[in-house]
């Protein structure tokens, strides 16, 4: 019997552009559609970041108008 089970929607994933911190001591990353400038700096350690891609869950940024 399945008491308490909910029908969960499948998680939608896709290859997404992200920015990864270049510092070896930091593992921060952020989605391209959440960055605040063309080439962001790390919000944790202020190091440079580089663009790459990852397959992650789709999240829309309603504040981004592009």
PyMOL Python script that loads the backbone (N, CA, C, O; Angstrom):
from pymol import cmd

cmd.read_pdbstr("""\
ATOM      1  N   UNK A   1       0.844  -1.174   0.000  1.00  0.00           N
ATOM      2  CA  UNK A   1       0.000   0.000   0.000  1.00  0.00           C
ATOM      3  C   UNK A   1       0.888   1.235   0.000  1.00  0.00           C
ATOM      4  O   UNK A   1       2.021   1.201   0.479  1.00  0.00           O
ATOM      5  N   UNK A   2       0.378   2.284  -0.524  1.00  0.00           N
ATOM      6  CA  UNK A   2       1.172   3.489  -0.702  1.00  0.00           C
ATOM      7  C   UNK A   2       0.683   4.660   0.106  1.00  0.00           C
ATOM      8  O   UNK A   2       0.533   5.760  -0.427  1.00  0.00           O
ATOM      9  N   UNK A   3       0.429   4.449   1.386  1.00  0.00           N
ATOM     10  CA  UNK A   3      -0.030   5.571   2.200  1.00  0.00           C
ATOM     11  C   UNK A   3       1.053   6.635   2.292  1.00  0.00           C
ATOM     12  O   UNK A   3       2.221   6.322   2.521  1.00  0.00           O
ATOM     13  N   UNK A   4       0.667   7.885   2.113  1.00  0.00           N
ATOM     14  CA  UNK A   4       1.606   8.989   2.238  1.00  0.00           C
ATOM     15  C   UNK A   4       2.461   9.230   1.010  1.00  0.00           C
ATOM     16  O   UNK A   4       3.237  10.185   0.980  1.00  0.00           O
ATOM     17  N   UNK A   5       2.343   8.410   0.024  1.00  0.00           N
ATOM     18  CA  UNK A   5       3.134   8.644  -1.186  1.00  0.00           C
ATOM     19  C   UNK A   5       2.455   9.692  -2.045  1.00  0.00           C
ATOM     20  O   UNK A   5       1.234   9.704  -2.205  1.00  0.00           O
ATOM     21  N   UNK A   6       3.264  10.555  -2.584  1.00  0.00           N
ATOM     22  CA  UNK A   6       2.730  11.574  -3.489  1.00  0.00           C
ATOM     23  C   UNK A   6       3.262  11.305  -4.878  1.00  0.00           C
ATOM     24  O   UNK A   6       4.375  10.805  -5.048  1.00  0.00           O
ATOM     25  N   UNK A   7       2.467  11.638  -5.857  1.00  0.00           N
ATOM     26  CA  UNK A   7       2.942  11.559  -7.235  1.00  0.00           C
ATOM     27  C   UNK A   7       3.843  12.760  -7.476  1.00  0.00           C
ATOM     28  O   UNK A   7       3.376  13.895  -7.563  1.00  0.00           O
ATOM     29  N   UNK A   8       5.135  12.498  -7.582  1.00  0.00           N
ATOM     30  CA  UNK A   8       6.080  13.579  -7.784  1.00  0.00           C
ATOM     31  C   UNK A   8       6.334  13.778  -9.268  1.00  0.00           C
ATOM     32  O   UNK A   8       6.444  12.823 -10.037  1.00  0.00           O
ATOM     33  N   UNK A   9       6.425  15.058  -9.651  1.00  0.00           N
ATOM     34  CA  UNK A   9       6.735  15.370 -11.043  1.00  0.00           C
ATOM     35  C   UNK A   9       8.207  15.056 -11.288  1.00  0.00           C
ATOM     36  O   UNK A   9       9.038  15.250 -10.402  1.00  0.00           O
ATOM     37  N   UNK A  10       8.526  14.581 -12.465  1.00  0.00           N
ATOM     38  CA  UNK A  10       9.936  14.312 -12.759  1.00  0.00           C
ATOM     39  C   UNK A  10      10.731  15.619 -12.813  1.00  0.00           C
ATOM     40  O   UNK A  10      10.216  16.650 -13.246  1.00  0.00           O
ATOM     41  N   UNK A  11      11.975  15.566 -12.375  1.00  0.00           N
ATOM     42  CA  UNK A  11      12.839  16.735 -12.407  1.00  0.00           C
ATOM     43  C   UNK A  11      13.307  16.951 -13.845  1.00  0.00           C
ATOM     44  O   UNK A  11      13.845  16.041 -14.476  1.00  0.00           O
ATOM     45  N   UNK A  12      13.097  18.161 -14.352  1.00  0.00           N
ATOM     46  CA  UNK A  12      13.489  18.496 -15.715  1.00  0.00           C
ATOM     47  C   UNK A  12      14.919  19.034 -15.685  1.00  0.00           C
ATOM     48  O   UNK A  12      15.199  20.028 -15.015  1.00  0.00           O
ATOM     49  N   UNK A  13      15.814  18.380 -16.408  1.00  0.00           N
ATOM     50  CA  UNK A  13      17.202  18.826 -16.477  1.00  0.00           C
ATOM     51  C   UNK A  13      17.570  19.143 -17.918  1.00  0.00           C
ATOM     52  O   UNK A  13      16.976  18.613 -18.857  1.00  0.00           O
ATOM     53  N   UNK A  14      18.555  20.012 -18.078  1.00  0.00           N
ATOM     54  CA  UNK A  14      19.084  20.306 -19.403  1.00  0.00           C
ATOM     55  C   UNK A  14      20.495  20.859 -19.248  1.00  0.00           C
ATOM     56  O   UNK A  14      20.885  21.309 -18.170  1.00  0.00           O
ATOM     57  N   UNK A  15      21.253  20.821 -20.337  1.00  0.00           N
ATOM     58  CA  UNK A  15      22.602  21.378 -20.321  1.00  0.00           C
ATOM     59  C   UNK A  15      22.475  22.891 -20.211  1.00  0.00           C
ATOM     60  O   UNK A  15      21.838  23.532 -21.046  1.00  0.00           O
ATOM     61  N   UNK A  16      23.087  23.457 -19.170  1.00  0.00           N
ATOM     62  CA  UNK A  16      22.931  24.858 -18.827  1.00  0.00           C
ATOM     63  C   UNK A  16      24.287  25.544 -18.757  1.00  0.00           C
ATOM     64  O   UNK A  16      25.249  24.965 -18.253  1.00  0.00           O
ATOM     65  N   UNK A  17      24.372  26.773 -19.260  1.00  0.00           N
ATOM     66  CA  UNK A  17      25.609  27.551 -19.135  1.00  0.00           C
ATOM     67  C   UNK A  17      25.748  27.996 -17.686  1.00  0.00           C
ATOM     68  O   UNK A  17      24.806  28.526 -17.097  1.00  0.00           O
ATOM     69  N   UNK A  18      26.946  27.775 -17.108  1.00  0.00           N
ATOM     70  CA  UNK A  18      27.228  28.217 -15.752  1.00  0.00           C
ATOM     71  C   UNK A  18      28.588  28.898 -15.713  1.00  0.00           C
ATOM     72  O   UNK A  18      29.355  28.816 -16.672  1.00  0.00           O
ATOM     73  N   UNK A  19      28.885  29.566 -14.611  1.00  0.00           N
ATOM     74  CA  UNK A  19      30.181  30.182 -14.352  1.00  0.00           C
ATOM     75  C   UNK A  19      30.756  29.512 -13.117  1.00  0.00           C
ATOM     76  O   UNK A  19      30.074  29.382 -12.101  1.00  0.00           O
ATOM     77  N   UNK A  20      32.021  29.082 -13.205  1.00  0.00           N
ATOM     78  CA  UNK A  20      32.694  28.361 -12.124  1.00  0.00           C
ATOM     79  C   UNK A  20      33.877  29.192 -11.649  1.00  0.00           C
ATOM     80  O   UNK A  20      34.612  29.753 -12.462  1.00  0.00           O
ATOM     81  N   UNK A  21      34.062  29.272 -10.334  1.00  0.00           N
ATOM     82  CA  UNK A  21      35.187  30.009  -9.755  1.00  0.00           C
ATOM     83  C   UNK A  21      36.496  29.322 -10.132  1.00  0.00           C
ATOM     84  O   UNK A  21      36.591  28.096 -10.080  1.00  0.00           O
ATOM     85  N   UNK A  22      37.507  30.106 -10.512  1.00  0.00           N
ATOM     86  CA  UNK A  22      38.803  29.559 -10.904  1.00  0.00           C
ATOM     87  C   UNK A  22      39.698  29.226  -9.704  1.00  0.00           C
ATOM     88  O   UNK A  22      40.699  28.527  -9.861  1.00  0.00           O
ATOM     89  N   UNK A  23      39.358  29.707  -8.533  1.00  0.00           N
ATOM     90  CA  UNK A  23      40.179  29.461  -7.347  1.00  0.00           C
ATOM     91  C   UNK A  23      40.108  27.998  -6.931  1.00  0.00           C
ATOM     92  O   UNK A  23      39.029  27.406  -6.904  1.00  0.00           O
ATOM     93  N   UNK A  24      41.269  27.410  -6.602  1.00  0.00           N
ATOM     94  CA  UNK A  24      41.315  26.013  -6.164  1.00  0.00           C
ATOM     95  C   UNK A  24      40.672  25.824  -4.794  1.00  0.00           C
ATOM     96  O   UNK A  24      40.226  24.724  -4.467  1.00  0.00           O
ATOM     97  N   UNK A  25      40.619  26.875  -3.999  1.00  0.00           N
ATOM     98  CA  UNK A  25      40.081  26.787  -2.642  1.00  0.00           C
ATOM     99  C   UNK A  25      38.577  27.040  -2.577  1.00  0.00           C
ATOM    100  O   UNK A  25      37.984  26.927  -1.504  1.00  0.00           O
ATOM    101  N   UNK A  26      37.957  27.375  -3.689  1.00  0.00           N
ATOM    102  CA  UNK A  26      36.536  27.739  -3.712  1.00  0.00           C
ATOM    103  C   UNK A  26      35.799  26.830  -4.697  1.00  0.00           C
ATOM    104  O   UNK A  26      36.316  26.540  -5.776  1.00  0.00           O
ATOM    105  N   UNK A  27      34.614  26.385  -4.339  1.00  0.00           N
ATOM    106  CA  UNK A  27      33.833  25.540  -5.255  1.00  0.00           C
ATOM    107  C   UNK A  27      32.530  26.220  -5.669  1.00  0.00           C
ATOM    108  O   UNK A  27      31.550  25.549  -5.994  1.00  0.00           O
ATOM    109  N   UNK A  28      32.523  27.546  -5.656  1.00  0.00           N
ATOM    110  CA  UNK A  28      31.332  28.317  -6.015  1.00  0.00           C
ATOM    111  C   UNK A  28      31.069  28.256  -7.523  1.00  0.00           C
ATOM    112  O   UNK A  28      32.005  28.229  -8.323  1.00  0.00           O
ATOM    113  N   UNK A  29      29.795  28.235  -7.899  1.00  0.00           N
ATOM    114  CA  UNK A  29      29.388  28.346  -9.290  1.00  0.00           C
ATOM    115  C   UNK A  29      28.028  29.018  -9.322  1.00  0.00           C
ATOM    116  O   UNK A  29      27.299  29.003  -8.330  1.00  0.00           O
ATOM    117  N   UNK A  30      27.682  29.611 -10.467  1.00  0.00           N
ATOM    118  CA  UNK A  30      26.362  30.217 -10.615  1.00  0.00           C
ATOM    119  C   UNK A  30      25.878  30.067 -12.040  1.00  0.00           C
ATOM    120  O   UNK A  30      26.665  29.949 -12.979  1.00  0.00           O
ATOM    121  N   UNK A  31      24.581  30.074 -12.177  1.00  0.00           N
ATOM    122  CA  UNK A  31      23.952  29.938 -13.497  1.00  0.00           C
ATOM    123  C   UNK A  31      24.146  31.212 -14.301  1.00  0.00           C
ATOM    124  O   UNK A  31      24.170  32.310 -13.746  1.00  0.00           O
ATOM    125  N   UNK A  32      24.284  31.061 -15.603  1.00  0.00           N
ATOM    126  CA  UNK A  32      24.481  32.202 -16.486  1.00  0.00           C
ATOM    127  C   UNK A  32      23.313  33.173 -16.404  1.00  0.00           C
ATOM    128  O   UNK A  32      23.520  34.384 -16.473  1.00  0.00           O
ATOM    129  N   UNK A  33      22.083  32.668 -16.258  1.00  0.00           N
ATOM    130  CA  UNK A  33      20.926  33.560 -16.229  1.00  0.00           C
ATOM    131  C   UNK A  33      20.726  34.235 -14.862  1.00  0.00           C
ATOM    132  O   UNK A  33      19.758  34.972 -14.680  1.00  0.00           O
ATOM    133  N   UNK A  34      21.628  33.993 -13.903  1.00  0.00           N
ATOM    134  CA  UNK A  34      21.574  34.659 -12.602  1.00  0.00           C
ATOM    135  C   UNK A  34      22.786  35.557 -12.363  1.00  0.00           C
ATOM    136  O   UNK A  34      22.922  36.121 -11.277  1.00  0.00           O
ATOM    137  N   UNK A  35      23.664  35.701 -13.346  1.00  0.00           N
ATOM    138  CA  UNK A  35      24.853  36.544 -13.173  1.00  0.00           C
ATOM    139  C   UNK A  35      24.463  38.013 -13.202  1.00  0.00           C
ATOM    140  O   UNK A  35      23.428  38.382 -13.756  1.00  0.00           O
ATOM    141  N   UNK A  36      25.315  38.860 -12.588  1.00  0.00           N
ATOM    142  CA  UNK A  36      25.000  40.281 -12.501  1.00  0.00           C
ATOM    143  C   UNK A  36      25.802  41.136 -13.478  1.00  0.00           C
ATOM    144  O   UNK A  36      25.538  42.332 -13.606  1.00  0.00           O
ATOM    145  N   UNK A  37      26.788  40.537 -14.177  1.00  0.00           N
ATOM    146  CA  UNK A  37      27.570  41.272 -15.172  1.00  0.00           C
ATOM    147  C   UNK A  37      27.967  40.315 -16.289  1.00  0.00           C
ATOM    148  O   UNK A  37      27.755  39.106 -16.184  1.00  0.00           O
ATOM    149  N   UNK A  38      28.543  40.859 -17.358  1.00  0.00           N
ATOM    150  CA  UNK A  38      28.921  40.015 -18.494  1.00  0.00           C
ATOM    151  C   UNK A  38      29.933  38.946 -18.104  1.00  0.00           C
ATOM    152  O   UNK A  38      29.794  37.787 -18.493  1.00  0.00           O
ATOM    153  N   UNK A  39      30.957  39.331 -17.332  1.00  0.00           N
ATOM    154  CA  UNK A  39      31.949  38.388 -16.821  1.00  0.00           C
ATOM    155  C   UNK A  39      31.957  38.562 -15.306  1.00  0.00           C
ATOM    156  O   UNK A  39      32.617  39.463 -14.789  1.00  0.00           O
ATOM    157  N   UNK A  40      31.227  37.704 -14.590  1.00  0.00           N
ATOM    158  CA  UNK A  40      31.087  37.885 -13.143  1.00  0.00           C
ATOM    159  C   UNK A  40      32.358  37.526 -12.378  1.00  0.00           C
ATOM    160  O   UNK A  40      33.203  36.777 -12.868  1.00  0.00           O
ATOM    161  N   UNK A  41      32.478  38.072 -11.174  1.00  0.00           N
ATOM    162  CA  UNK A  41      33.501  37.640 -10.234  1.00  0.00           C
ATOM    163  C   UNK A  41      32.812  36.787  -9.179  1.00  0.00           C
ATOM    164  O   UNK A  41      31.609  36.917  -8.953  1.00  0.00           O
ATOM    165  N   UNK A  42      33.567  35.930  -8.549  1.00  0.00           N
ATOM    166  CA  UNK A  42      33.003  35.008  -7.570  1.00  0.00           C
ATOM    167  C   UNK A  42      32.385  35.780  -6.400  1.00  0.00           C
ATOM    168  O   UNK A  42      33.052  36.628  -5.807  1.00  0.00           O
ATOM    169  N   UNK A  43      31.128  35.502  -6.062  1.00  0.00           N
ATOM    170  CA  UNK A  43      30.493  36.202  -4.951  1.00  0.00           C
ATOM    171  C   UNK A  43      31.034  35.761  -3.588  1.00  0.00           C
ATOM    172  O   UNK A  43      30.793  36.434  -2.586  1.00  0.00           O
ATOM    173  N   UNK A  44      31.755  34.649  -3.539  1.00  0.00           N
ATOM    174  CA  UNK A  44      32.300  34.138  -2.286  1.00  0.00           C
ATOM    175  C   UNK A  44      33.707  34.673  -2.033  1.00  0.00           C
ATOM    176  O   UNK A  44      33.980  35.215  -0.962  1.00  0.00           O
ATOM    177  N   UNK A  45      34.611  34.522  -3.023  1.00  0.00           N
ATOM    178  CA  UNK A  45      36.021  34.873  -2.801  1.00  0.00           C
ATOM    179  C   UNK A  45      36.531  35.981  -3.721  1.00  0.00           C
ATOM    180  O   UNK A  45      37.702  36.352  -3.632  1.00  0.00           O
ATOM    181  N   UNK A  46      35.698  36.511  -4.589  1.00  0.00           N
ATOM    182  CA  UNK A  46      36.031  37.601  -5.523  1.00  0.00           C
ATOM    183  C   UNK A  46      37.076  37.232  -6.576  1.00  0.00           C
ATOM    184  O   UNK A  46      37.700  38.121  -7.156  1.00  0.00           O
ATOM    185  N   UNK A  47      37.277  35.939  -6.831  1.00  0.00           N
ATOM    186  CA  UNK A  47      38.200  35.494  -7.877  1.00  0.00           C
ATOM    187  C   UNK A  47      37.511  35.554  -9.236  1.00  0.00           C
ATOM    188  O   UNK A  47      36.303  35.769  -9.327  1.00  0.00           O
ATOM    189  N   UNK A  48      38.302  35.361 -10.289  1.00  0.00           N
ATOM    190  CA  UNK A  48      37.739  35.306 -11.636  1.00  0.00           C
ATOM    191  C   UNK A  48      36.917  34.029 -11.784  1.00  0.00           C
ATOM    192  O   UNK A  48      37.130  33.045 -11.076  1.00  0.00           O
ATOM    193  N   UNK A  49      35.973  34.071 -12.724  1.00  0.00           N
ATOM    194  CA  UNK A  49      35.152  32.905 -13.008  1.00  0.00           C
ATOM    195  C   UNK A  49      35.270  32.582 -14.493  1.00  0.00           C
ATOM    196  O   UNK A  49      35.538  33.466 -15.307  1.00  0.00           O
ATOM    197  N   UNK A  50      35.067  31.302 -14.844  1.00  0.00           N
ATOM    198  CA  UNK A  50      35.098  30.892 -16.241  1.00  0.00           C
ATOM    199  C   UNK A  50      33.796  30.193 -16.599  1.00  0.00           C
ATOM    200  O   UNK A  50      33.177  29.532 -15.764  1.00  0.00           O
ATOM    201  N   UNK A  51      33.394  30.348 -17.846  1.00  0.00           N
ATOM    202  CA  UNK A  51      32.122  29.790 -18.305  1.00  0.00           C
ATOM    203  C   UNK A  51      32.303  28.339 -18.732  1.00  0.00           C
ATOM    204  O   UNK A  51      33.301  27.981 -19.357  1.00  0.00           O
ATOM    205  N   UNK A  52      31.320  27.509 -18.384  1.00  0.00           N
ATOM    206  CA  UNK A  52      31.294  26.107 -18.779  1.00  0.00           C
ATOM    207  C   UNK A  52      29.824  25.678 -18.822  1.00  0.00           C
ATOM    208  O   UNK A  52      28.932  26.521 -18.735  1.00  0.00           O
ATOM    209  N   UNK A  53      29.572  24.391 -18.953  1.00  0.00           N
ATOM    210  CA  UNK A  53      28.194  23.892 -18.949  1.00  0.00           C
ATOM    211  C   UNK A  53      28.074  22.705 -18.008  1.00  0.00           C
ATOM    212  O   UNK A  53      29.052  22.003 -17.750  1.00  0.00           O
ATOM    213  N   UNK A  54      26.870  22.489 -17.498  1.00  0.00           N
ATOM    214  CA  UNK A  54      26.525  21.340 -16.663  1.00  0.00           C
ATOM    215  C   UNK A  54      25.086  20.943 -16.966  1.00  0.00           C
ATOM    216  O   UNK A  54      24.268  21.772 -17.366  1.00  0.00           O
ATOM    217  N   UNK A  55      24.793  19.671 -16.770  1.00  0.00           N
ATOM    218  CA  UNK A  55      23.414  19.211 -16.871  1.00  0.00           C
ATOM    219  C   UNK A  55      22.819  19.326 -15.473  1.00  0.00           C
ATOM    220  O   UNK A  55      23.147  18.546 -14.578  1.00  0.00           O
ATOM    221  N   UNK A  56      21.940  20.309 -15.298  1.00  0.00           N
ATOM    222  CA  UNK A  56      21.337  20.588 -13.997  1.00  0.00           C
ATOM    223  C   UNK A  56      19.844  20.860 -14.159  1.00  0.00           C
ATOM    224  O   UNK A  56      19.338  21.004 -15.272  1.00  0.00           O
ATOM    225  N   UNK A  57      19.153  20.924 -13.027  1.00  0.00           N
ATOM    226  CA  UNK A  57      17.716  21.182 -13.019  1.00  0.00           C
ATOM    227  C   UNK A  57      17.414  22.566 -13.596  1.00  0.00           C
ATOM    228  O   UNK A  57      18.134  23.529 -13.334  1.00  0.00           O
ATOM    229  N   UNK A  58      16.356  22.649 -14.370  1.00  0.00           N
ATOM    230  CA  UNK A  58      15.945  23.905 -15.009  1.00  0.00           C
ATOM    231  C   UNK A  58      15.299  24.800 -13.965  1.00  0.00           C
ATOM    232  O   UNK A  58      14.360  24.400 -13.276  1.00  0.00           O
ATOM    233  N   UNK A  59      15.819  26.023 -13.859  1.00  0.00           N
ATOM    234  CA  UNK A  59      15.236  27.050 -12.979  1.00  0.00           C
ATOM    235  C   UNK A  59      15.193  28.341 -13.776  1.00  0.00           C
ATOM    236  O   UNK A  59      16.217  28.791 -14.290  1.00  0.00           O
ATOM    237  N   UNK A  60      14.021  28.934 -13.881  1.00  0.00           N
ATOM    238  CA  UNK A  60      13.869  30.190 -14.615  1.00  0.00           C
ATOM    239  C   UNK A  60      14.095  31.363 -13.666  1.00  0.00           C
ATOM    240  O   UNK A  60      13.754  31.289 -12.486  1.00  0.00           O
ATOM    241  N   UNK A  61      14.670  32.441 -14.185  1.00  0.00           N
ATOM    242  CA  UNK A  61      14.899  33.653 -13.410  1.00  0.00           C
ATOM    243  C   UNK A  61      13.864  34.679 -13.839  1.00  0.00           C
ATOM    244  O   UNK A  61      14.030  35.318 -14.878  1.00  0.00           O
ATOM    245  N   UNK A  62      12.793  34.854 -13.059  1.00  0.00           N
ATOM    246  CA  UNK A  62      11.726  35.782 -13.474  1.00  0.00           C
ATOM    247  C   UNK A  62      12.171  37.235 -13.470  1.00  0.00           C
ATOM    248  O   UNK A  62      11.506  38.066 -14.090  1.00  0.00           O
ATOM    249  N   UNK A  63      13.265  37.579 -12.800  1.00  0.00           N
ATOM    250  CA  UNK A  63      13.749  38.947 -12.774  1.00  0.00           C
ATOM    251  C   UNK A  63      14.637  39.286 -13.955  1.00  0.00           C
ATOM    252  O   UNK A  63      14.981  40.452 -14.151  1.00  0.00           O
ATOM    253  N   UNK A  64      15.009  38.308 -14.736  1.00  0.00           N
ATOM    254  CA  UNK A  64      15.906  38.521 -15.880  1.00  0.00           C
ATOM    255  C   UNK A  64      15.071  38.731 -17.131  1.00  0.00           C
ATOM    256  O   UNK A  64      14.272  37.872 -17.505  1.00  0.00           O
ATOM    257  N   UNK A  65      15.255  39.860 -17.767  1.00  0.00           N
ATOM    258  CA  UNK A  65      14.488  40.183 -18.979  1.00  0.00           C
ATOM    259  C   UNK A  65      15.398  40.143 -20.192  1.00  0.00           C
ATOM    260  O   UNK A  65      15.828  41.190 -20.677  1.00  0.00           O
ATOM    261  N   UNK A  66      15.703  38.931 -20.698  1.00  0.00           N
ATOM    262  CA  UNK A  66      16.532  38.831 -21.905  1.00  0.00           C
ATOM    263  C   UNK A  66      16.046  37.769 -22.828  1.00  0.00           C
ATOM    264  O   UNK A  66      16.633  37.557 -23.889  1.00  0.00           O
TER     265      UNK A  66
END
""", "prot")
cmd.dss("prot")
cmd.show_as("cartoon", "prot")
cmd.util.cbc("prot")
cmd.orient("prot")
